[in-house]
């Protein structure tokens, strides 16, 4: 259970990096995101959208990414 929470926390950091104005950070985050298996992406994205304590920008990014997957 702790591993899943740690993975979700890492995913929140990844979402934040996808929004970074720094091209290097954003590009690295995009590559990391692309390497996440599809089913895991959906799970992480849904959890991010449902998490009301997460930053609004991260939740919005998760919603956009989920829409692209679907």
N, C-alpha and C positions, 0 to 999 in steps of 0.2 A: 504494500500500500504506500509506503514511504517513497519507493522508487517511482511510482506513478505520479505522486505529488511533485517529486523533484523533476520529472520529465515535463510536467505541465508548467512548472516554474521556468524551466529552460525555454519552453515554447513561448511564454510571455515575453521573455527577454528577446527571443527571435522576432516576435511581432514588433517590439519596440525598435529593433535594429532594421527591420524592413521599412520603417518610417523615418530612418535617420537621414539627415541632409548630407551626411558624409558618403560619397559615392563608394568608397572602399568598404566601409562597414555594411552599407546596403547591398552591395554586390555579393559579399561573403554571406550575408543572411539569405539572399535569394538562392544561392547555391546550396546552402544547408537546407532550406525549405524544400527545394526540388528533390533532395535525397531522402525525404521522409516518405515512407510508404503511404499510399493513398488512404487506406482505412485508418491509419494512425492520424493522418492529417485531418480527416473528417471528425474524429473523436476529439482531438485537441482543439480544433476550431469551434466545435459546438460547445465545449466546456468553456472556452474563452468568451464566447458570446453570452453564455448564461451567467458568467461570473460578474456580479454587480460591483464587486470590489476592484476589479481590473480597471485600468485607465480607459476612458471612453474612446480614445484614439485607437487603442489596441483592440477593443471590442469591435469597432467599426472596420478595422483592417481585417479582422477575423471574418466578419460577415461578407466582405467583398471577396476574400479568398475562397470562402465556402461557396459563394455563388458561382465563382469561376469553375470550381470543381463539379458542381451539379449541372 
